[in-house]
Amino acid sequence: MDLPRLVKEMGATAAAVVTDRTVGGLWGEALQDGLTGCGLPAGIHAVEPGERAKSLAELERVLDFLETSSIDRGGVVIALGGGTVGYLAGFAAAVWLRGIRYVQMPTNLLAMVDSSVGGKTGVNSARTKNAIGAFWQPALVVSDLALLETLPDADYLAAFGEIVKYAVAMDRGLAERLEADSEPLLRRSTEALEPVVARCVELKAKVVAADEREGALRAILNYGHTVGHAVETASGYTASHGRAVALGMEAAARISLEMGLCDTALVARQAALMQRFGLPGELPPVTSDAVLAAVPRDKKSVGGSVRWVLPREMGKAQLGMRVPAEIVASAVRALLP
């Protein structure tokens, strides 16, 4: 594990590891031993697994952990886990002592291709996902594909919701790679997976570098997320993010078709691509009414009006689209009871 050495080379004086109980049980001790072996005092704070850990109450506990661990401006927060841990630990780093460095070490595929890159941090409010947070860039991101050995199949496959998002909205070549290499990817072939992860990170990093705070271009990364986040909210944050986004992409494609922005071939190709990876798959029971009620609370709304990202052709999407409420309702009701 190279991370302890890299953190030491950053000039860190101490480390505070934030993880969840599942990941911590697998990798926490090895990381802590590596850090202390490099001469860095290191404590671990483990939260309960799942999206519900992204709360103000848990943030307060993490900040208390940093304080009792005497983490000063020379200290580094290490997020060891998936997107939940990364968002929570990153937000704690952003507000502790008005901002200290943090490192992302994603342990699942979804975090490797998406949430660990870009500097979004935060927690959920009672009604809106990721409504409370800050843009705070990690000092370092280390993605080790060997950590995926312990990732359950359901979580591995759910990550392809975000991967397919990049393909449909941004990169036709990635779509062609996913179609051609679906079998080795399903087998978790490192040879097939490494260029896919690298390409997703490259695509996101390029967008973030041009628009760090989501002023315009970065909105393309939210393809599928308007309905996807609404599904997560309606489920009480129990729905898998990747699967919710996959459903959101289905809804967005239906909306785009209804508005004359894409053709049936694109809708069918996106559906076939997702089906190769078992998406959207099983989601918690949510109703179309509950999802539609959550859509207007999308945090990317402007003046109370949702701005949609809609696909035009494979690898290309259009931003900032206004969609009549009846078209949104029709698309969502076609997918949910």
RODO-2510 file (C-alpha; in nm, 4 decimals, decimal comma):
residues 337
     n   res          X          Y          Z
     1     m     0,0000     0,0000     0,0000
     2     d     0,1738     0,3161    -0,1250
     3     l    -0,0627     0,5653     0,0353
     4     p     0,1226     0,6037     0,3698
     5     r     0,4461     0,6878     0,1868
     6     l     0,2692     0,9386    -0,0371
     7     v     0,1045     1,1070     0,2617
     8     k     0,4400     1,1289     0,4380
     9     e     0,5921     1,2858     0,1263
    10     m     0,3181     1,5498     0,1367
    11     g     0,4758     1,6736     0,4591
    12     a     0,1896     1,5598     0,6797
    13     t     0,2456     1,5656     1,0542
    14     a    -0,0453     1,3340     1,1421
    15     a    -0,3329     1,1517     0,9744
    16     a    -0,6970     1,1038     1,0613
    17     v    -0,8635     0,8163     0,8761
    18     v    -1,2387     0,8303     0,8210
    19     t    -1,3944     0,5080     0,6965
    20     d    -1,7040     0,2958     0,7457
    21     r    -1,7248    -0,0125     0,9636
    22     t    -1,7269    -0,2554     0,6725
    23     v    -1,4319    -0,1065     0,4841
    24     g    -1,2467    -0,0332     0,8067
    25     g    -1,2705    -0,3984     0,9040
    26     l    -1,1092    -0,4959     0,5747
    27     w    -0,8451    -0,2291     0,5167
    28     g    -0,8348     0,0059     0,8160
    29     e    -0,5726    -0,1746     1,0226
    30     a    -0,3346    -0,2148     0,7280
    31     l    -0,3602     0,1550     0,6470
    32     q    -0,3135     0,2616     1,0081
    33     d    -0,0114     0,0321     1,0461
    34     g     0,1373     0,1734     0,7272
    35     l     0,0919     0,5304     0,8457
    36     t     0,2399     0,4711     1,1880
    37     g     0,5215     0,2767     1,0224
    38     c     0,6021     0,5939     0,8298
    39     g     0,6164     0,7883     1,1532
    40     l     0,2718     0,9458     1,1244
    41     p     0,0365     0,9337     1,4246
    42     a    -0,2913     0,7992     1,2865
    43     g    -0,6363     0,7442     1,4353
    44     i    -0,9446     0,5890     1,2761
    45     h    -1,3075     0,6985     1,2952
    46     a    -1,5591     0,4516     1,1498
    47     v    -1,9159     0,5435     1,0580
    48     e    -2,2049     0,3152     0,9791
    49     p    -2,2121     0,2088     0,6138
    50     g    -2,4625     0,3717     0,3829
    51     e    -2,5875     0,7072     0,2646
    52     r    -2,7471     0,7917     0,5982
    53     a    -2,4008     0,8562     0,7421
    54     k    -2,3941     1,1751     0,5344
    55     s    -2,5662     1,3798     0,8040
    56     l    -2,4929     1,6855     1,0136
    57     a    -2,4955     1,4675     1,3244
    58     e    -2,2237     1,2416     1,1819
    59     l    -2,0274     1,5430     1,0590
    60     e    -2,0212     1,6723     1,4156
    61     r    -1,8820     1,3386     1,5340
    62     v    -1,6093     1,3459     1,2689
    63     l    -1,5118     1,6998     1,3675
    64     d    -1,4962     1,5900     1,7313
    65     f    -1,2665     1,3045     1,6206
    66     l    -1,0361     1,5532     1,4464
    67     e    -1,0288     1,7745     1,7541
    68     t    -0,9587     1,4960     2,0023
    69     s    -0,6932     1,3601     1,7649
    70     s    -0,5204     1,7007     1,7766
    71     i    -0,5265     1,7357     1,3996
    72     d    -0,3763     2,0748     1,3199
    73     r    -0,3033     2,2462     0,9883
    74     g    -0,0225     1,9997     0,9232
    75     g    -0,2587     1,7060     0,9553
    76     v    -0,4301     1,5214     0,6725
    77     v    -0,7747     1,3619     0,6634
    78     i    -0,7862     1,0340     0,4705
    79     a    -1,1179     0,9175     0,3281
    80     l    -1,0983     0,5380     0,3069
    81     g    -1,4169     0,4078     0,1491
    82     g    -1,6859     0,4911    -0,1041
    83     g    -1,8657     0,8090    -0,1956
    84     t    -2,0410     0,8495     0,1387
    85     v    -1,7150     0,8478     0,3294
    86     g    -1,5460     1,0687     0,0717
    87     y    -1,8177     1,3346     0,0864
    88     l    -1,8330     1,3283     0,4663
    89     a    -1,4578     1,3265     0,5300
    90     g    -1,3970     1,5861     0,2610
    91     f    -1,6543     1,8226     0,4101
    92     a    -1,5026     1,7771     0,7553
    93     a    -1,1601     1,8629     0,6117
    94     a    -1,3080     2,1673     0,4365
    95     v    -1,4457     2,3175     0,7566
    96     w    -1,1955     2,1982     1,0174
    97     l    -0,9610     2,4891     1,0983
    98     r    -1,1169     2,6581     0,7918
    99     g    -0,9725     2,3934     0,5647
   100     i    -0,7019     2,1280     0,5886
   101     r    -0,5751     1,8806     0,3294
   102     y    -0,7505     1,5551     0,2630
   103     v    -0,6801     1,2444     0,0584
   104     q    -0,9264     1,0206    -0,1211
   105     m    -0,8632     0,6452    -0,1237
   106     p    -1,1771     0,5065    -0,2878
   107     t    -1,2489     0,1411    -0,2207
   108     n    -1,5371     0,0865    -0,4611
   109     l    -1,5686     0,1335    -0,8350
   110     l    -1,8348     0,4044    -0,8148
   111     a    -1,6107     0,6288    -0,6055
   112     m    -1,3078     0,5570    -0,8254
   113     v    -1,4787     0,6757    -1,1436
   114     d    -1,6807     0,9593    -0,9986
   115     s    -1,7105     1,0946    -0,6458
   116     s    -1,3420     1,0805    -0,5463
   117     v    -1,2572     1,3251    -0,8267
   118     g    -1,3850     1,6798    -0,8523
   119     g    -1,3849     1,8210    -0,5007
   120     k    -1,7536     1,7983    -0,4152
   121     t    -1,8056     1,7345    -0,0451
   122     g    -2,1085     1,7484     0,1801
   123     v    -2,3937     1,5855     0,3641
   124     n    -2,7660     1,5435     0,3027
   125     s    -3,0403     1,7572     0,4470
   126     a    -3,3664     1,5989     0,5556
   127     r    -3,5127     1,6580     0,2098
   128     t    -3,2268     1,7087    -0,0375
   129     k    -2,9217     1,4980    -0,1221
   130     n    -2,5852     1,6740    -0,0853
   131     a    -2,7529     2,0068    -0,0093
   132     i    -2,5020     2,1071     0,2602
   133     g    -2,1396     2,1092     0,1548
   134     a    -1,8412     2,2768    -0,0036
   135     f    -1,6148     2,2518    -0,3041
   136     w    -1,2855     2,1318    -0,1543
   137     q    -1,0341     1,9583    -0,3784
   138     p    -0,8449     1,6543    -0,2470
   139     a    -0,4684     1,6897    -0,2292
   140     l    -0,4337     1,3360    -0,3606
   141     v    -0,6536     1,0576    -0,4995
   142     v    -0,5225     0,7002    -0,4945
   143     s    -0,7319     0,4358    -0,6699
   144     d    -0,6020     0,0812    -0,6277
   145     l    -0,8016    -0,1707    -0,8307
   146     a    -0,6861    -0,4457    -0,5932
   147     l    -0,9251    -0,3023    -0,3338
   148     l    -1,2161    -0,4067    -0,5547
   149     e    -1,1497    -0,7738    -0,4717
   150     t    -1,3759    -0,7449    -0,1669
   151     l    -1,6487    -0,5407    -0,3411
   152     p    -1,9816    -0,7292    -0,3681
   153     d    -2,1034    -0,7976    -0,7210
   154     a    -2,4139    -0,5812    -0,6765
   155     d    -2,2027    -0,2779    -0,5812
   156     y    -1,9542    -0,3422    -0,8619
   157     l    -2,2280    -0,3533    -1,1254
   158     a    -2,4122    -0,0508    -0,9846
   159     a    -2,1031     0,1603    -1,0564
   160     f    -2,1624     0,1160    -1,4270
   161     g    -2,4538     0,3571    -1,3919
   162     e    -2,1975     0,6363    -1,3617
   163     i    -1,9660     0,4811    -1,6213
   164     v    -2,2438     0,4592    -1,8796
   165     k    -2,3282     0,8219    -1,7945
   166     y    -1,9874     0,9329    -1,9175
   167     a    -2,0288     0,7246    -2,2332
   168     v    -2,3737     0,8531    -2,3275
   169     a    -2,3243     1,2170    -2,2332
   170     m    -1,9589     1,2692    -2,3195
   171     d    -1,7691     0,9956    -2,5005
   172     r    -1,8916     0,7773    -2,7867
   173     g    -1,5593     0,5923    -2,7852
   174     l    -1,6139     0,4882    -2,4243
   175     a    -1,9579     0,3561    -2,5186
   176     e    -1,8013     0,1462    -2,7934
   177     r    -1,5418     0,0125    -2,5487
   178     l    -1,8105    -0,0833    -2,2967
   179     e    -2,0067    -0,2629    -2,5679
   180     a    -1,7010    -0,4484    -2,6958
   181     d    -1,5521    -0,5363    -2,3560
   182     s    -1,8641    -0,6025    -2,1499
   183     e    -1,7768    -0,9681    -2,0886
   184     p    -1,4248    -0,9085    -1,9463
   185     l    -1,5585    -0,6115    -1,7516
   186     l    -1,8241    -0,8339    -1,5979
   187     r    -1,5444    -1,0754    -1,5031
   188     r    -1,3599    -0,7811    -1,3404
   189     s    -1,0637    -0,8141    -1,5740
   190     t    -0,8064    -0,5591    -1,4609
   191     e    -0,6809    -0,5296    -1,8183
   192     a    -1,0295    -0,4272    -1,9342
   193     l    -1,1207    -0,2196    -1,6289
   194     e    -0,8099    -0,0032    -1,5913
   195     p    -0,8562     0,1984    -1,9148
   196     v    -1,2261     0,2449    -1,8365
   197     v    -1,1522     0,3876    -1,4915
   198     a    -0,8731     0,6033    -1,6316
   199     r    -1,0975     0,7409    -1,9059
   200     c    -1,3789     0,8267    -1,6654
   201     v    -1,1354     1,0115    -1,4381
   202     e    -0,9853     1,1902    -1,7393
   203     l    -1,3276     1,3032    -1,8596
   204     k    -1,4348     1,4275    -1,5187
   205     a    -1,1040     1,5991    -1,4427
   206     k    -1,1181     1,7872    -1,7728
   207     v    -1,4681     1,9173    -1,6986
   208     v    -1,3853     2,0101    -1,3386
   209     a    -1,0702     2,1941    -1,4449
   210     a    -1,2829     2,4080    -1,6772
   211     d    -1,5736     2,4589    -1,4353
   212     e    -1,4880     2,3718    -1,0775
   213     r    -1,8003     2,5160    -0,9165
   214     e    -2,0634     2,3975    -1,1616
   215     g    -2,1247     2,7295    -1,3266
   216     a    -2,2065     2,5772    -1,6649
   217     l    -2,0093     2,2960    -1,8276
   218     r    -1,9833     2,0815    -1,5139
   219     a    -2,3587     2,0288    -1,5271
   220     i    -2,2972     1,7636    -1,7930
   221     l    -2,1756     1,5348    -1,5156
   222     n    -2,5291     1,5405    -1,3779
   223     y    -2,6790     1,3478    -1,6683
   224     g    -2,9340     1,1101    -1,5124
   225     h    -2,8979     1,2705    -1,1716
   226     t    -3,2104     1,4871    -1,1650
   227     v    -3,4427     1,1870    -1,1462
   228     g    -3,1680     0,9734    -0,9906
   229     h    -3,1309     1,1998    -0,6873
   230     a    -3,5090     1,2230    -0,6604
   231     v    -3,5260     0,8424    -0,6439
   232     e    -3,2628     0,8418    -0,3691
   233     t    -3,4514     1,1069    -0,1748
   234     a    -3,7845     0,9245    -0,2140
   235     s    -3,6209     0,6028    -0,0893
   236     g    -3,4899     0,7696     0,2260
   237     y    -3,1385     0,7436     0,0821
   238     t    -3,1525     0,3635     0,0692
   239     a    -3,1395     0,3372    -0,3111
   240     s    -2,8058     0,2577    -0,4742
   241     h    -2,6699     0,5734    -0,6347
   242     g    -2,5526     0,4022    -0,9513
   243     r    -2,8833     0,2231    -1,0033
   244     a    -3,0815     0,5386    -0,9301
   245     v    -2,8741     0,7281    -1,1871
   246     a    -2,9353     0,4491    -1,4401
   247     l    -3,3091     0,4913    -1,3916
   248     g    -3,2597     0,8666    -1,4206
   249     m    -3,0845     0,8191    -1,7539
   250     e    -3,3753     0,6111    -1,8782
   251     a    -3,6111     0,8914    -1,7820
   252     a    -3,3875     1,1566    -1,9411
   253     a    -3,3675     0,9623    -2,2667
   254     r    -3,7467     0,9281    -2,2773
   255     i    -3,7810     1,3018    -2,2152
   256     s    -3,5283     1,3790    -2,4886
   257     l    -3,7136     1,1559    -2,7338
   258     e    -4,0460     1,3183    -2,6486
   259     m    -3,8962     1,6628    -2,7059
   260     g    -3,7509     1,5613    -3,0397
   261     l    -3,3887     1,5947    -2,9297
   262     c    -3,2840     1,2349    -2,9943
   263     d    -3,4093     0,9339    -3,1879
   264     t    -3,5362     0,5925    -3,0800
   265     a    -3,2039     0,4332    -3,1760
   266     l    -3,0230     0,6256    -2,9018
   267     v    -3,2838     0,5335    -2,6410
   268     a    -3,2550     0,1667    -2,7391
   269     r    -2,8749     0,1714    -2,7480
   270     q    -2,8501     0,3288    -2,4044
   271     a    -3,0977     0,0747    -2,2651
   272     a    -2,9057    -0,2165    -2,4198
   273     l    -2,5764    -0,0851    -2,2844
   274     m    -2,7147    -0,0579    -1,9323
   275     q    -2,8778    -0,3993    -1,9526
   276     r    -2,5365    -0,5544    -2,0206
   277     f    -2,4457    -0,4527    -1,6652
   278     g    -2,7792    -0,5382    -1,5047
   279     l    -2,9012    -0,1800    -1,4820
   280     p    -3,1093    -0,0241    -1,3461
   281     g    -3,1767    -0,3497    -1,1606
   282     e    -3,3521    -0,3713    -0,8277
   283     l    -3,4360    -0,0514    -0,6416
   284     p    -3,6247     0,0068    -0,3150
   285     p    -3,9991     0,0507    -0,3684
   286     v    -4,0613     0,4145    -0,4498
   287     t    -4,3631     0,5669    -0,6196
   288     s    -4,3650     0,7959    -0,9165
   289     d    -4,5549     1,0515    -0,7078
   290     a    -4,2797     1,0585    -0,4441
   291     v    -4,0083     1,0909    -0,7067
   292     l    -4,1906     1,3683    -0,8939
   293     a    -4,2369     1,5554    -0,5662
   294     a    -3,8598     1,5433    -0,5099
   295     v    -3,7557     1,6531    -0,8609
   296     p    -3,8204     2,0291    -0,8090
   297     r    -3,5884     2,0250    -0,5066
   298     d    -3,2945     1,9409    -0,7312
   299     k    -3,0100     2,1576    -0,6038
   300     k    -2,9189     2,2572    -0,9586
   301     s    -3,2528     2,4324    -1,0039
   302     v    -3,2440     2,8008    -1,0964
   303     g    -3,5265     3,0208    -0,9755
   304     g    -3,7263     2,7128    -0,8884
   305     s    -3,6934     2,5721    -1,2403
   306     v    -3,5038     2,2479    -1,3009
   307     r    -3,2400     2,2572    -1,5749
   308     w    -3,2122     1,9191    -1,7466
   309     v    -2,9210     1,7428    -1,9157
   310     l    -3,0657     1,5555    -2,2127
   311     p    -2,8923     1,3237    -2,4614
   312     r    -2,8777     1,4186    -2,8290
   313     e    -2,6678     1,1330    -2,9689
   314     m    -2,4223     0,8821    -2,8261
   315     g    -2,1454     1,0820    -2,6612
   316     k    -2,3239     1,4154    -2,6722
   317     a    -2,5760     1,5819    -2,4385
   318     q    -2,7389     1,9225    -2,4210
   319     l    -2,7328     2,1274    -2,1022
   320     g    -2,9730     2,3675    -1,9357
   321     m    -3,2903     2,2347    -2,0916
   322     r    -3,6321     2,3355    -1,9606
   323     v    -3,8844     2,0521    -1,9740
   324     p    -4,2625     2,0836    -1,9365
   325     a    -4,3870     1,9197    -1,6181
   326     e    -4,6237     1,6914    -1,8068
   327     i    -4,3357     1,5409    -2,0083
   328     v    -4,1356     1,4775    -1,6919
   329     a    -4,4365     1,3166    -1,5272
   330     s    -4,5019     1,0937    -1,8292
   331     a    -4,1407     0,9707    -1,8381
   332     v    -4,1251     0,8966    -1,4655
   333     r    -4,4661     0,7286    -1,4549
   334     a    -4,3607     0,5020    -1,7413
   335     l    -4,0767     0,3699    -1,5248
   336     l    -4,2234     0,3685    -1,1741
   337     p    -4,5619     0,2740    -1,0253
***
